[in-house]
Amino acid sequence: QVQLVESGGGLVQAGGSLRLSCKASGSIIFSINGMGWYRQAPGKQRELVADISRGGKMNYADSVKGRFTISRDNAKNMVYLQMNNLKPEDTAVYYCNVDSWASLGDYWGQGTLVTVAS
C-alpha cells in the first residue's frame, strides 16, 4: 500500500519558521493523487492545513493563508509544508495524508510535533 514518514517538526519561537517533509513509499505510490497536511492540537479535532493535487492546485485553511506554503515533488514522492511566521496557536501534531486512485483509500503518517513558544 502506501507508507508515509514525516520529518521536520520541533520547537520554535513565535515568528520563526519550520519546514515539514513527508516521504511516501510502497507498492501503489504510482497512484497517489492528492497530498496534504492536517494537524491536531490537544483537545481539538484534526483539521486540514493545506493540500495539493497531483497537478499542483493548492488549498489552504484560512488560518494559515499567507504564512504556509505546500509543495510536492512527484518524482520523489514527497510533499512539503513551509511554515513561516509561526504562532503559538499553530502548535499541534502535523500529519501527512495522501489518497490513492488504485485503493480508493487514503493514508496517514505517524505525525510530527510542532511546538511554537510565545
C-alpha positions in Angstrom: 0.0 0.0 0.0 1.4 3.4 1.0 3.7 4.3 3.9 4.3 7.9 4.9 7.1 9.2 7.0 7.1 12.9 8.2 10.1 14.9 9.4 10.9 18.4 10.3 8.9 19.1 13.4 10.3 20.7 16.5 10.3 23.6 18.9 10.4 27.1 17.5 9.8 30.6 18.8 6.8 32.6 17.7 7.6 34.3 14.4 10.0 31.5 13.4 9.9 29.0 10.5 9.9 25.3 10.1 9.7 23.1 7.0 7.9 19.7 7.2 8.7 16.9 4.8 6.8 13.7 4.1 8.1 10.8 2.1 5.8 8.3 0.5 6.8 4.7 -0.3 5.0 1.5 -1.0 3.5 -0.7 -3.7 0.9 1.8 -5.0 2.7 5.1 -4.8 2.2 5.5 -8.5 -1.5 6.0 -7.8 -1.2 8.9 -5.4 -3.5 11.8 -6.2 -3.8 14.4 -3.6 -1.3 15.1 -0.9 -1.9 17.2 2.2 -1.1 18.2 5.7 -3.5 18.0 8.7 -2.9 19.0 12.3 -4.4 18.2 15.6 -3.9 20.3 18.7 -4.5 19.0 22.2 -8.2 18.7 22.9 -9.2 19.6 19.3 -10.3 17.8 16.2 -7.9 17.1 13.4 -8.2 19.8 10.7 -6.9 20.3 7.2 -4.0 22.7 6.9 -3.3 22.5 3.2 -3.5 20.1 0.3 -2.2 19.9 -3.2 -3.5 18.0 -6.2 -1.2 16.0 -8.4 -1.4 18.8 -10.9 -0.4 21.4 -8.4 -3.6 23.0 -7.3 -3.3 24.2 -3.7 -5.8 24.7 -1.0 -5.2 26.3 2.4 -7.0 26.7 5.7 -7.9 30.4 6.3 -5.8 30.4 9.4 -2.5 29.7 7.5 -3.0 31.6 4.3 -0.1 33.8 3.6 2.1 32.1 6.1 2.3 28.4 5.0 3.2 27.0 1.6 2.6 23.5 0.4 4.6 21.9 -2.4 5.2 18.5 -3.8 7.8 16.6 -5.8 6.1 13.9 -7.8 9.3 12.3 -8.9 10.5 11.9 -5.3 7.0 11.1 -3.9 7.4 13.9 -1.4 5.2 16.7 0.0 6.4 19.7 1.9 5.0 22.3 4.2 6.9 25.5 4.6 5.6 27.3 7.7 6.6 30.9 8.3 5.6 33.4 10.9 4.6 30.7 13.2 2.2 31.4 16.0 1.6 29.6 19.4 -1.8 28.5 18.0 0.0 26.6 15.3 1.2 24.2 18.0 -0.1 20.7 17.1 0.8 17.3 15.8 1.1 17.6 12.0 0.1 14.6 9.8 0.8 13.9 6.2 -2.1 12.4 4.2 -2.3 11.1 0.7 -5.1 9.5 -1.3 -4.8 6.8 -4.0 -7.0 6.1 -7.0 -5.9 2.5 -7.0 -7.0 1.6 -3.5 -9.7 4.3 -3.3 -8.4 5.0 0.2 -6.2 7.5 2.0 -3.2 7.0 4.2 -1.7 8.8 7.2 1.8 9.3 8.5 2.6 8.9 12.2 2.7 12.6 12.8 5.4 15.1 13.8 5.0 17.6 16.7 5.4 21.3 16.1 5.6 23.4 19.2 5.6 27.2 18.9 6.7 29.0 22.1 5.4 32.5 22.8 
